[in-house]
Amino acid sequence: MRERIERRNHLGKDASEADTSVLARQLEWREPLTAEERKLALTVANERGADLGKIRSELDSLIKGMD
């Protein structure tokens, strides 16, 4: 994430003012998900490209499980 933020800031075309110091603060203050929250969480690694069909299928399964 740091590299992506630095690259984005270097280009100077991003509306966001967030830089790596903002990321550092967010990482300091993050709280792990509870066991209940983890049951409803989906991790997506977007750095490698995302399989949108797979993501949609997994989200559909999570949503159905909430009923």
C-alpha positions as CSV (number, residue, x, y, z in Angstrom):
1,M,0.0,0.0,0.0
2,R,2.8,2.4,0.8
3,E,4.3,2.0,-2.7
4,R,0.9,2.7,-4.3
5,I,0.3,5.8,-2.1
6,E,3.8,7.1,-2.9
7,R,3.3,6.5,-6.7
8,R,-0.1,8.2,-6.6
9,N,1.3,11.2,-4.7
10,H,4.3,11.4,-7.1
11,L,1.9,11.7,-10.1
12,G,0.2,14.6,-8.3
13,K,-3.2,13.9,-9.9
14,D,-5.0,12.4,-6.9
15,A,-7.7,14.3,-5.1
16,S,-6.8,12.6,-1.8
17,E,-4.5,14.3,0.5
18,A,-3.7,11.1,2.3
19,D,0.0,10.2,2.3
20,T,2.0,7.5,4.0
21,S,1.8,9.3,7.4
22,V,-2.0,8.9,7.2
23,L,-1.5,5.2,6.4
24,A,0.8,4.8,9.4
25,R,-1.7,6.4,11.7
26,Q,-4.5,4.1,10.4
27,L,-2.3,1.1,10.9
28,E,-1.5,2.2,14.5
29,W,-5.2,2.6,15.4
30,R,-6.7,-0.4,13.6
31,E,-8.5,-3.0,15.6
32,P,-8.7,-6.6,14.6
33,L,-12.1,-8.0,13.6
34,T,-14.0,-9.9,16.2
35,A,-14.7,-13.6,15.6
36,E,-18.3,-12.6,14.6
37,E,-17.1,-9.9,12.2
38,R,-14.6,-12.3,10.6
39,K,-17.5,-14.6,9.7
40,L,-18.9,-11.8,7.6
41,A,-15.6,-10.5,6.2
42,L,-14.2,-11.0,2.7
43,T,-10.5,-10.3,1.9
44,V,-9.7,-9.0,-1.6
45,A,-6.1,-8.6,-2.7
46,N,-6.5,-6.1,-5.4
47,E,-2.7,-5.7,-6.1
48,R,-2.8,-8.8,-8.3
49,G,-6.0,-8.1,-10.1
50,A,-9.3,-9.3,-8.9
51,D,-11.6,-12.0,-10.2
52,L,-14.8,-10.1,-10.0
53,G,-16.9,-13.1,-10.6
54,K,-15.4,-14.9,-7.7
55,I,-15.8,-11.9,-5.4
56,R,-19.4,-11.5,-6.4
57,S,-20.1,-15.2,-5.7
58,E,-18.4,-15.0,-2.3
59,L,-20.3,-11.8,-1.4
60,D,-23.6,-13.5,-2.5
61,S,-22.8,-16.4,-0.2
62,L,-22.1,-14.1,2.7
63,I,-25.3,-12.2,2.1
64,K,-27.4,-15.4,1.9
65,G,-25.8,-16.5,5.2
66,M,-27.0,-13.4,6.9
67,D,-30.7,-14.2,6.2
